[in-house]
């Protein structure tokens, strides 16, 4: 039993399973918005959850495989499962393949059960986009935006899965808000590896423009996020609960950016893991409640 628990913890740590909380609430909010004036069926919610977890697990595993050599040379990441040898590359490739298969089955479920072929048609391009991010630090400083695009596409994907005929500005604006939120906090997170990235010839905003510039760009991204969320509320005709969530997000993002400075990067993990997890839960929860109570 202890060996099983240890294996689960090892794999959960490798794919950062808890990070699914970052984007999942936004995808669920898009699901409820797309289903209006009705509510999404439990089966649809289950398939959305399955696809989100499977796609993220596949993307994170591929990223670990692609970056294994870099991780082994970086003191901050040398203890990760692949460079440390606690998980083999063969096992990682197997897990990646299994996650992709589960994602494809989940997307197929919308076709087989609900008669919507679009999730399955778009499944492979989505996986390709998510995996493509892993190579962007090798040639562009704007890899943070690629990451944001890949993860934020879950909002549009969820909308298409529920009601492709009504895909419009609310879905794209919600995607934009999530895109800049993720890009901003990824810039903050990348400040930890400035010297390593420069030494290895990797690209990132902090490595190429410096930590102070990266932190200011992160603040700009988060300002765009809050402003876009306000517009989402107007376009989607959301109410008081949703806007209360936007206010909470604005406060949380101010706290997140205040936790880190060019002279003190010691609280990056607090800003990255704790604050961002709360951002998704607060806005997603209040936004969904607003839709349900309308």
N, C-alpha and C positions, 0 to 999 in steps of 0.2 A: 504493500500500500504506500509506504513512504517513497519507494522508487517511482511509483506512478505520479505521486504528488510532485516529486522533484522534477520529473520529465515535463509535466504540465507547466510548472513554474519556469523551467528553462525555455520552453517554446514560447510561453506567454511573454517572457522578457525579451526574447529575440525579435518578436513581431510587435512588441509594445502594444499588447492587446488593449490595455486601458486607454490608449490614445484614440480608440474608436469613438470615445465620448466627445472628441473635439467636433467632428463634422456630422455625426449621426443625428443629433437633435435638429440640425438645420435641414437634413434630408427628410426627416420625419415632418418637420414644419411644412416643407414643400409638398409632401404627401397629403397632408390635411388640406392645404390650400387648393391643390389640384382636384381633390374629391368634392369640394363644395358644389352645391349646397348640402350634399349628403356627407357621410363620413366614410373613410376608407374601410374596406372589409378587413377582418382579422387576418385572413389569408394573404391579402396584399401587404399588410404591415409585416407579417412574418417573412414574406419573400424579400421585402425591402431590407429588413434586418439581416437576413441571410446573405444577400448580395453585398451589402455594405461591409460586413465582417470578412467575407471571403475575399472581396476585391482588395481590401486593405491588407489582409494577411498575405495575399499574393504579392502585392506591391512592396511591402516591407521586407518580405523574404528575398525578393529579387534584388532589392537595394542592398541587403546584407551580403548577398553573393557577389554582386558587382563591386562592392566596396571592401571586400574582405582583405585585400592586400593593403589598402590604405589604412583600414582599421587596425591591422596588425602593427603598423608603424607609428600609430598615434597613441601616445600614453593614455589619453582619455578613453579610448575605445578598445585598447588591446585586450581587455578582459571580456569582450563580447563573445558569444558562443562560438562563432566560426573561427576567429583568430585564436581563441583559447583552446579550440579542439574539442569542446564539450558537445558540439553538434557537427557532424561531418557534412561536407559539401553534397555528397550523394543524398543524405537525409534531407538537407535543405532544398535540393532540387525536387525531391519527392514531395515535400510539403508544398512547394510552390505549385507543382503540377496538380496536386490534390485541391489546393485552394482555387486554382483556375477552373477546375472541373466543377467544383461546388458553385462557383460564380456563374458559370455557363448554365448549369442546371437551374439555378435560381432564376436567371433571366428567361430560360425556356419555360419556367412555370407560368410566367405571365402570358405566354402564347398558348400553352396547353390548357390552362385553367380559365383564363380571362379573355382569350382571343386577341391579345395585343402582341403582335410580332416584333414591335420595335425594340424592346430591351434585348432580345436575342440577336437581332440584326446588328445592334450597336455594341454588343458585348466585347468582341475582339478589338475594335478600335479603342474602347475604353481601357482595356487591359494594356494595349500598346502604349497609350498615353501615360498610364501610371508607371509602366516600366521605363519608358523613355527618360523620365525625370532623373533616374539613377546615373545617367551619363552626362547630364547637362553641366555639372560642375567642372567637367573637363574642357569646356569650351565657351561658357558664358557666365558672366557674373549675375545674370538675372535668373538663375536656376530657382530662386525663391518664388518667382512668379509662375514658373512652370509647375512647381509643387502646388502652389495655390490653385492653379487652373485644374490640375488633375483631381485634387481632393474636392474642390468646390463644384466640379461637374456633377457630383452626386446629387445636388439639388435639382439640376435640370433633368438628370437621369431619373430621379424619383418622380418628377412631374410627368415625364414621358411614360413611365411605367403605369401611372394611374390614369392620365387623360392626355394623350398626345395631341388631341385636337384643340385643346385650350392652352397649349404652351405659348407663353407670351411674356410681356415685360416683367411681371412679378417674379417669374422663375429666373430670368436672366439677371435681374437686379439683385436677387438674393444670392445668386452665384457670384456676382461681382463683389458683394459685401464679404462673403466668405473667402473669396480669392485674396483680397487685400488684407483681411485679418490674418490668414495663414502666412502670406508672404511677409507681413510685418513681424510676426513672432518668430518666423524662421530666420529672418535677418538678425534678430536678437540672439537666437540660439547659436547662430554661426559665429558670433563674436568670440566664442570659446576657442575656436580653432584657427584664429587669424595666422599665427606664426606657422602652424603646421601646413595650412593651405598654401601659404606663400612658398614655403620650402618645397612642397610637392608640386608646385605649379598648378594648383587647383584654383578655380574661380569662385568667388562669392563677393557679395557687396562689401562685407567687412575687410576681406583680404585685399580687394582692389581699391576701395575708396577710404578705408580706415574705419575704426570703431565709432568715432564720433559721428561721421557722416551716415554710417549704417543705422545708428540709433535714431538720428533725425529722420531718415527715410522710413524707419519702422513707425515712428510717430505719425508721419504723413499718411502712411498706409492705413493706420488705425483710425485716423480722422476721416479718411475716405469711407472706411467701413461704417462708422457711425452715421455719417451723412447719407450713405446709400440705404442703410436700414430704415432711416426716417422716410426716404422716398418709397421704399417697399411698402411701408405701412399705409402711405397715402394711395399708392396705385392699387394695392390689394384690399383697400377699404377695411383695414384692421382697426381695432379699438384700443381702449385705455390699457388693458392688460399688456398688449403687445408693446405699446409705447413705454410702459413702465419697465418692460424688459430691455428696451433700447437704452433707457436712462441707466439702468443697472450695468449694461454692457459698457457704456461710456465711462462710468465710474471705474469699473474693473480694468479697462484698458489704460486709464490714467494711472491706476495703481501699478499695473504691469510695467509700464514704461518708466515709472518713478523708481521701481525696484532696482533698475540697472543703470549704471553710469559708466563712462569710459574709464573712470578710476576704480570702479568696484563692480566686477562681474560675478561676484560670489553668489548672488541671489538669482542667477539665470534660471536654475532649475525650479525655484519657487515660482518665478514669473511664468515659465513655460508650462510646467506640469499642472500646478495647482490653479492658477488664475484662469488659464485657457480652458481647463475642464469646466470650471464654474460658468464661464462665458457661454459655452454651448448649452449647458443644462438650463441656465436661467432664461435665455432668449427662446430656446426651443420649447421649454416647458410653458412659459407664459404665452408665447405665440400660439401654441397648440390649444391651450385653454381658452384663449381669446376666440379662436375659430370655432371651437366646440360650443361655446356659450352664445355665439351670435344667433 
